[in-house]
C-alpha cells in the first residue's frame, strides 16, 4: 500500500469515527466516497464537495 493511500485511509477512518462519537450513523454514501478517495479516484477536496452536495439535496 502506498503512503498516500494509507494516509487517506487514516483520514477517512477518523471522519467516520467522529460521526460515531457524535452519535451519528455514517451513510453508505460516506463510505463509498471515502473508498473512492482512498483508492485515489478522487481527491479529498472532491470527496468533501460530493458529501457537501449530497447533504444539500
C-alpha positions in Angstrom: 0.0 0.0 0.0 1.5 3.3 -1.0 1.9 6.1 1.6 -0.8 8.4 0.1 -3.4 5.6 0.1 -2.5 4.7 3.7 -2.8 8.4 4.8 -6.1 8.9 3.0 -7.4 5.7 4.7 -6.5 7.1 8.2 -8.2 10.5 7.5 -11.4 8.8 6.3 -11.4 6.5 9.3 -11.1 9.5 11.6 -14.0 11.2 9.9 -16.1 8.0 10.3 -15.1 7.7 13.9 -16.1 11.3 14.6 -19.6 10.5 13.2 -19.9 7.7 15.7 -18.6 9.8 18.6 -21.4 12.4 17.7 -23.9 9.5 17.9 -24.5 9.5 14.1 -24.5 6.6 11.8 -22.4 7.3 8.7 -24.3 6.9 5.5 -23.3 4.3 2.8 -22.6 7.4 0.6 -19.9 8.5 3.1 -18.3 5.0 2.9 -18.5 5.0 -0.9 -16.9 8.4 -1.3 -14.2 7.6 1.3 -13.3 4.4 -0.6 -13.0 6.4 -3.8 -10.7 8.8 -2.1 -8.6 6.1 -0.5 -8.3 4.3 -3.9 -7.1 7.6 -5.4 -10.1 8.0 -7.8 -11.0 11.4 -6.2 -9.1 14.0 -4.1 -10.0 14.8 -0.5 -11.4 18.1 -1.9 -13.6 16.3 -4.4 -14.7 14.0 -1.6 -15.8 16.9 0.5 -17.6 18.5 -2.4 -19.5 15.3 -3.1 -20.5 14.9 0.5 -21.5 18.6 0.9 -23.7 18.5 -2.2 -25.2 15.2 -1.0 -26.3 16.9 2.2 -27.6 20.0 0.4 -30.1 17.9 -1.6 
